[in-house]
Amino acid sequence: MTSANIEIRPAIASDARKLNRYVRHIFATSEHLITRPHEFASGPFRQRMWIAGKATNPYETCLIATDGRDIVGMIDSWTDRRERVKHVTTFAMSVHPDWHGQGIGHRLLNSFIEWVRGNERLEKIELHVHADNESAMALYKKCGFVQEGVRRRAIRYNKNDFTDDVLMAYWPNSSGVENIEGE
Ligand SMILES: CC(C)(COP(=O)(O)OP(=O)(O)OC[C@H]1O[C@@H](n2cnc3c(N)ncnc32)[C@H](O)[C@@H]1OP(=O)(O)O)[C@@H](O)C(=O)NCCC(=O)NCCS
């Protein structure tokens, strides 16, 4: 199976078991995520509730990449409902290690950007990325995201081993100064 046959679509309730298995695998194998495997307690039932929450919230989404049998990637977003920040949405994403480097992350992120563009309330997309996550930062820059800030040594791998948390952002409906690095 090649990545050309991968479908990108919103998660539905019946994806819960597979999504739960996928997320567990990602937490167990990815070096650059905050959540450690033992900190992820959801089972398929809670995963189903979580998917339902995304599906019924007009300002949040969960998109999955699937080969028709397994889930091979996902992106999910969350949005504060308070008046002064409700134009901003934040996301996290991953691709199964077996499928890295085949364009699935790029397709997932483009699909998410299109979804935000079609949303009448959302104007700005934000993300957090570990400063040593070179592949993710390259993907985000390629899609137009620019760095807005750095939380120094905000992530601790081991006692004396830290990395910075980089905040990046993109305004999908603007070609203006918002998306120019350093403005
Ligand atoms: C980051 C991640 C989502 C990228 O997904 P992917 O499907 O492998 O990425 P793609 O194949 O779509 O690559 C898109 C772009 O990302 C960049 N990229 C991907 N892998 C890279 C690597 N190993 N080194 C440098 N850049 C890389 C490149 O700019 C690439 O574009 P190009 O192929 O035209 O050069 C994936 O590596 C992943 O799931 N990592 C573990 C979880 C994680 O770190 N998530 C991000 C948390 S902020």
The ligand as an ORCA input file, in Angstrom:
! r2SCAN-3c Opt
* xyz 0 1
  C       6.296     15.230     12.419
  C       5.526     14.156     11.656
  C       4.029     14.346     11.931
  C       5.783     14.359     10.136
  O       4.952     13.436      9.430
  P       5.436     12.752      8.072
  O       4.258     12.078      7.452
  O       6.634     11.931      8.331
  O       5.850     14.044      7.213
  P       5.813     14.191      5.622
  O       6.303     12.937      4.985
  O       4.464     14.676      5.213
  O       6.882     15.323      5.378
  C       6.480     16.658      5.192
  C       7.671     17.575      5.433
  O       8.117     17.470      6.776
  C       9.522     17.592      6.802
  N      10.098     16.323      7.254
  C       9.482     15.134      7.408
  N      10.336     14.214      7.893
  C      11.520     14.844      8.043
  C      12.807     14.444      8.525
  N      13.051     13.196      8.961
  N      13.802     15.378      8.558
  C      13.578     16.643      8.153
  N      12.374     17.080      7.688
  C      11.370     16.191      7.632
  C       9.961     17.935      5.397
  O       9.870     19.344      5.231
  C       8.890     17.259      4.589
  O       8.729     17.797      3.318
  P       9.610     17.173      2.079
  O       9.379     15.699      2.083
  O       9.047     17.865      0.877
  O      11.025     17.543      2.381
  C       6.014     12.738     12.038
  O       7.408     12.690     11.936
  C       5.606     12.287     13.436
  O       4.504     11.788     13.646
  N       6.511     12.408     14.425
  C       6.239     11.888     15.789
  C       5.165     12.688     16.516
  C       5.513     14.155     16.524
  O       6.658     14.527     16.750
  N       4.495     14.994     16.267
  C       4.665     16.438     16.240
  C       4.518     16.975     17.618
  S       4.640     18.787     17.603
*
